[in-house]
Amino acid sequence: MSKYIRIGVSALLLAIIAWRTDWSVVGEKFANLNVGFWLAAVGVLIFAQLASARRWQLFARELRFERSLVQYGAYYFIGMWFNLSLPTSVGGDVVRVWYLDNQSGRKLAAFASVFLERINGLLVLIAVAFVGLLIAPMELPLPIRASVWAVTGGAVLGVMTLPLAQRWRWLPLQRREQLHAVVELAKAPRVVAEATVMSILVQVSGVVTVWLIGLALGLDIPITYCCILGPMVSLLTLLPISVNGMGVRELGTIAFLAPLNVNAGEASTLAFLWFAVSVAVSLMGGLIYLFGAYPKAQTATKEENNGPVDRDSNQGREGKYSQAA
């Protein structure tokens, strides 16, 4: 979707929310904000990014990308900065692939590591929402229950379809090669198991982040319900219809907090502070990018883009992925 359309959608949604919001409630919540809880949320999100970097390292190391955890952490924070500064949710992933490839000619392998790291986290995110549905402290409205069941069913269907998709002839050859690399990498049970543990830490941290922000605002949101609120709103912000999820995040938070009798002003304030936590951590990535000893991302030349995706005949665990990635 065009960035101008995304900007327009975000502006329209924010205007609707602003029109419906009681700004005296927003002012009161900010005046009584417990900054300590908000800073704790920032700390939890920093931990989550480090766990995400470790998850990425596990998949990348299986493809013979040798980097330290500090480097993966730096690349991950830099990716967050580009996700914030670019009008797309995948800009940071592109930058991470660029850093990992490092002109080695192994873009396909680098892509596979980033893609599988993302998919692993996404599946665990959906699983957390499903668990939240099972342990919810109250009877939830049908639309919320239906939405959780729908994304869970979609995730299961997607996992079942992925091995078949690599054989679909109507897909471009490069896409089939990418899918084949991902499927082969997913067959390493030890790596997938350890990465899943990291994803659980990441997603639980996300739930705690939302809960802490609620505490900072004095809102009585059960942490068990945050297991639904956090993942489902996060999934909504992945929809490519707005800029960095702006407008969608606020509207989703209002909708999912309505069953708890949280008014639009309080919900919008929580959504804003939630985004502010992400911005604070992303700015750390900007500082690492500007002042760290890391190369600056450049636009690849046409020759680089059309060149071979892999020039390393030895990549992969004992050559297992040398053809796939």
C-alpha positions as CSV (number, residue, x, y, z in Angstrom):
1,M,0.0,0.0,0.0
2,S,1.3,3.5,-0.9
3,K,2.9,5.4,2.0
4,Y,0.5,8.3,1.3
5,I,-2.5,6.1,1.7
6,R,-1.0,4.8,5.0
7,I,-0.4,8.3,6.2
8,G,-4.0,9.2,5.3
9,V,-5.4,6.1,7.1
10,S,-3.4,6.9,10.2
11,A,-4.5,10.5,10.2
12,L,-8.1,9.6,9.7
13,L,-8.1,7.0,12.5
14,L,-6.3,9.4,14.9
15,A,-8.8,12.1,14.1
16,I,-11.7,9.8,14.9
17,I,-10.1,8.8,18.1
18,A,-9.3,12.4,19.1
19,W,-12.9,13.4,18.4
20,R,-14.2,10.6,20.6
21,T,-11.7,11.1,23.5
22,D,-12.4,12.9,26.7
23,W,-9.2,14.9,26.9
24,S,-9.7,15.8,30.5
25,V,-9.3,12.1,31.3
26,V,-6.1,12.0,29.3
27,G,-4.7,15.0,31.1
28,E,-5.6,13.5,34.5
29,K,-3.9,10.2,33.7
30,F,-0.7,11.9,32.5
31,A,-0.7,14.1,35.6
32,N,-0.9,11.1,37.9
33,L,1.4,8.9,35.8
34,N,3.7,6.6,37.8
35,V,6.9,7.1,35.9
36,G,8.7,4.3,37.7
37,F,6.3,1.7,36.2
38,W,6.7,3.2,32.7
39,L,10.5,3.1,33.0
40,A,10.2,-0.5,34.2
41,A,8.3,-1.2,31.0
42,V,11.2,0.3,29.0
43,G,13.6,-2.0,30.8
44,V,11.5,-5.1,30.1
45,L,11.3,-4.2,26.4
46,I,15.1,-3.9,26.3
47,F,15.4,-7.4,27.7
48,A,12.9,-8.6,25.1
49,Q,15.0,-7.2,22.3
50,L,18.1,-9.0,23.7
51,A,16.2,-12.3,23.8
52,S,15.1,-11.6,20.2
53,A,18.7,-11.1,19.2
54,R,19.6,-14.4,20.8
55,R,16.8,-16.1,18.9
56,W,18.0,-14.7,15.7
57,Q,21.6,-15.8,16.5
58,L,20.4,-19.4,16.9
59,F,18.9,-19.5,13.4
60,A,21.8,-17.6,11.8
61,R,24.5,-19.7,13.4
62,E,22.9,-22.8,11.9
63,L,23.5,-21.2,8.5
64,R,27.2,-20.5,9.5
65,F,26.8,-16.8,10.1
66,E,29.3,-16.3,12.9
67,R,28.6,-13.1,14.9
68,S,28.7,-12.4,18.6
69,L,25.5,-11.8,20.6
70,V,26.6,-8.2,21.0
71,Q,26.6,-7.8,17.2
72,Y,23.2,-9.4,16.8
73,G,21.9,-7.2,19.6
74,A,23.3,-4.1,17.9
75,Y,21.8,-5.1,14.5
76,Y,18.4,-5.8,16.2
77,F,18.3,-2.4,17.9
78,I,19.3,-0.7,14.6
79,G,16.5,-2.7,12.9
80,M,14.1,-1.2,15.5
81,W,15.3,2.3,14.7
82,F,14.6,1.7,11.0
83,N,11.2,0.2,11.7
84,L,10.4,3.5,13.5
85,S,11.9,5.9,11.0
86,L,10.6,4.2,7.8
87,P,6.9,4.0,6.9
88,T,6.9,0.2,6.9
89,S,7.1,-2.5,9.5
90,V,9.6,-4.6,7.6
91,G,12.3,-1.9,6.9
92,G,14.2,-3.0,10.0
93,D,14.2,-6.6,8.8
94,V,15.7,-5.6,5.4
95,V,18.4,-3.7,7.3
96,R,19.1,-6.7,9.4
97,V,19.5,-8.9,6.3
98,W,21.9,-6.4,4.9
99,Y,24.0,-6.4,8.0
100,L,24.1,-10.2,8.3
101,D,24.9,-10.7,4.6
102,N,27.7,-8.1,4.8
103,Q,28.3,-8.4,1.0
104,S,29.1,-12.1,1.3
105,G,26.6,-13.0,-1.5
106,R,24.5,-15.0,0.9
107,K,21.4,-12.8,1.0
108,L,19.1,-15.8,0.7
109,A,20.6,-17.4,3.8
110,A,20.4,-14.1,5.7
111,F,16.8,-13.7,4.7
112,A,16.0,-17.2,5.9
113,S,17.4,-16.6,9.3
114,V,15.5,-13.3,9.8
115,F,12.3,-14.8,8.3
116,L,12.3,-17.9,10.5
117,E,13.2,-15.8,13.6
118,R,10.1,-13.6,12.9
119,I,7.8,-16.6,12.2
120,N,8.9,-18.3,15.4
121,G,8.1,-15.2,17.4
122,L,4.8,-14.7,15.6
123,L,3.6,-18.2,16.3
124,V,4.4,-17.9,20.0
125,L,2.7,-14.5,20.1
126,I,-0.5,-16.1,18.7
127,A,-0.1,-19.0,21.2
128,V,0.1,-16.5,24.1
129,A,-3.2,-14.9,22.9
130,F,-4.8,-18.3,22.7
131,V,-3.6,-19.2,26.2
132,G,-4.9,-15.8,27.4
133,L,-8.3,-16.7,25.9
134,L,-8.4,-19.9,28.0
135,I,-7.4,-18.2,31.3
136,A,-9.3,-14.9,30.8
137,P,-10.7,-13.7,34.1
138,M,-14.1,-12.9,32.6
139,E,-16.5,-13.9,29.9
140,L,-15.3,-12.2,26.8
141,P,-17.5,-10.8,24.0
142,L,-17.9,-13.0,20.9
143,P,-15.9,-10.7,18.6
144,I,-12.8,-11.0,20.8
145,R,-13.1,-14.7,21.2
146,A,-13.7,-15.1,17.5
147,S,-10.7,-13.0,16.6
148,V,-8.4,-15.0,18.8
149,W,-9.7,-18.3,17.3
150,A,-9.4,-16.9,13.8
151,V,-5.7,-15.9,14.1
152,T,-4.9,-19.2,15.9
153,G,-6.6,-21.2,13.1
154,G,-4.8,-19.1,10.5
155,A,-1.5,-19.8,12.2
156,V,-2.0,-23.5,12.2
157,L,-3.1,-23.5,8.6
158,G,0.0,-21.5,7.6
159,V,2.4,-23.9,9.4
160,M,0.7,-26.8,7.6
161,T,0.9,-25.0,4.2
162,L,4.5,-23.8,4.4
163,P,6.1,-27.2,3.4
164,L,3.7,-27.4,0.4
165,A,4.2,-23.8,-0.7
166,Q,7.9,-24.4,-1.6
167,R,6.6,-26.7,-4.4
168,W,4.1,-24.3,-5.9
169,R,5.2,-23.7,-9.5
170,W,3.3,-20.5,-9.8
171,L,5.6,-18.9,-7.2
172,P,8.8,-17.3,-8.6
173,L,11.8,-19.5,-8.3
174,Q,13.5,-17.2,-5.8
175,R,10.5,-17.3,-3.5
176,R,10.5,-21.1,-3.6
177,E,14.2,-21.2,-2.8
178,Q,13.6,-18.9,0.1
179,L,10.7,-21.1,1.4
180,H,12.9,-24.2,0.9
181,A,15.7,-22.7,3.0
182,V,13.2,-21.8,5.8
183,V,11.7,-25.3,5.8
184,E,15.1,-27.0,5.9
185,L,16.2,-24.7,8.7
186,A,13.1,-25.5,10.7
187,K,14.0,-29.1,10.7
188,A,16.8,-28.5,13.3
189,P,14.8,-29.5,16.5
190,R,17.4,-28.3,19.0
191,V,17.6,-24.9,17.4
192,V,13.9,-24.5,17.1
193,A,13.3,-25.6,20.7
194,E,15.9,-23.1,22.1
195,A,14.6,-20.3,19.8
196,T,11.0,-21.1,21.0
197,V,12.1,-20.6,24.6
198,M,13.5,-17.2,23.6
199,S,10.3,-16.4,21.9
200,I,8.3,-17.3,25.1
201,L,10.5,-14.9,27.0
202,V,10.0,-12.2,24.4
203,Q,6.2,-12.5,24.3
204,V,5.8,-12.8,28.1
205,S,8.0,-9.6,28.3
206,G,5.5,-8.0,25.9
207,V,2.6,-9.0,28.2
208,V,4.4,-7.6,31.2
209,T,5.2,-4.4,29.4
210,V,1.5,-3.7,28.7
211,W,0.6,-4.7,32.3
212,L,3.3,-2.3,33.7
213,I,1.9,0.6,31.6
214,G,-1.5,-0.2,32.9
215,L,-0.2,0.0,36.5
216,A,1.6,3.3,35.6
217,L,-1.9,4.7,34.7
218,G,-3.6,3.2,37.7
219,L,-5.7,0.9,35.5
220,D,-7.0,-2.4,36.9
221,I,-6.1,-4.7,33.9
222,P,-5.5,-8.3,35.0
223,I,-2.2,-9.6,33.7
224,T,-4.0,-12.6,32.3
225,Y,-6.1,-10.3,30.1
226,C,-2.9,-8.6,28.9
227,C,-2.1,-12.0,27.4
228,I,-4.9,-11.2,24.9
229,L,-4.6,-7.4,24.7
230,G,-0.8,-7.3,24.0
231,P,-0.6,-10.0,21.3
232,M,-3.9,-9.1,19.5
233,V,-3.1,-5.3,19.3
234,S,0.4,-6.1,18.2
235,L,-1.0,-8.3,15.4
236,L,-3.3,-5.5,14.3
237,T,-0.3,-3.1,14.0
238,L,1.3,-5.5,11.5
239,L,-1.5,-4.8,9.0
240,P,0.1,-2.6,6.2
241,I,-2.6,0.0,6.4
242,S,-1.0,2.7,8.6
243,V,2.3,4.3,9.5
244,N,3.9,2.3,12.3
245,G,0.5,1.1,13.4
246,M,-0.5,4.6,14.4
247,G,-4.3,4.9,14.7
248,V,-4.7,1.1,14.5
249,R,-2.9,0.6,17.8
250,E,-5.1,3.1,19.6
251,L,-8.3,1.9,18.0
252,G,-7.4,-1.7,18.8
253,T,-6.5,-0.9,22.4
254,I,-9.9,0.9,22.9
255,A,-11.7,-2.1,21.4
256,F,-10.0,-4.7,23.5
257,L,-10.2,-2.7,26.7
258,A,-13.9,-2.0,26.3
259,P,-14.9,-5.3,28.1
260,L,-13.0,-4.1,31.2
261,N,-15.0,-0.8,31.1
262,V,-11.9,1.2,30.3
263,N,-13.0,4.4,28.6
264,A,-11.5,5.6,25.3
265,G,-9.4,8.3,26.9
266,E,-7.7,5.9,29.3
267,A,-7.2,3.3,26.5
268,S,-5.8,5.9,24.2
269,T,-3.4,7.0,26.8
270,L,-2.2,3.5,27.4
271,A,-1.7,3.0,23.7
272,F,0.3,6.2,23.4
273,L,2.5,5.3,26.3
274,W,2.9,1.8,24.9
275,F,4.1,3.3,21.6
276,A,6.4,5.7,23.6
277,V,8.1,2.7,25.2
278,S,8.8,1.3,21.8
279,V,10.1,4.7,20.6
280,A,12.4,5.0,23.6
281,V,14.0,1.6,22.9
282,S,14.1,2.4,19.1
283,L,16.0,5.6,19.8
284,M,18.7,3.5,21.4
285,G,19.0,1.7,18.1
286,G,19.4,5.1,16.4
287,L,22.2,6.0,18.7
288,I,23.9,2.7,18.1
289,Y,23.5,3.2,14.3
290,L,24.9,6.8,14.4
291,F,27.7,6.4,16.9
292,G,28.5,2.6,17.0
293,A,31.3,1.0,15.0
294,Y,28.9,-0.4,12.4
295,P,28.7,0.3,8.7
296,K,25.9,2.5,7.5
297,A,23.2,0.9,5.4
298,Q,23.5,1.8,1.7
299,T,21.3,1.1,-1.2
300,A,22.4,-2.0,-3.0
301,T,23.4,-1.6,-6.7
302,K,21.5,-3.2,-9.4
303,E,24.3,-5.7,-10.0
304,E,24.2,-6.7,-6.3
305,N,20.5,-7.2,-6.4
306,N,20.6,-9.4,-9.4
307,G,23.7,-11.3,-8.5
308,P,23.9,-14.8,-7.0
309,V,22.1,-15.2,-3.7
310,D,24.8,-17.5,-2.4
311,R,28.5,-17.8,-3.2
312,D,29.5,-19.9,-0.2
313,S,29.4,-23.6,-1.2
314,N,30.1,-24.6,2.4
315,Q,27.2,-22.9,4.2
316,G,24.9,-24.9,6.3
317,R,25.2,-27.5,9.0
318,E,27.6,-30.1,7.4
319,G,26.5,-28.7,4.0
320,K,22.8,-29.5,4.7
321,Y,21.7,-26.1,3.7
322,S,24.3,-25.4,1.0
323,Q,21.7,-25.9,-1.8
324,A,18.7,-24.5,0.0
325,A,20.3,-21.4,1.3
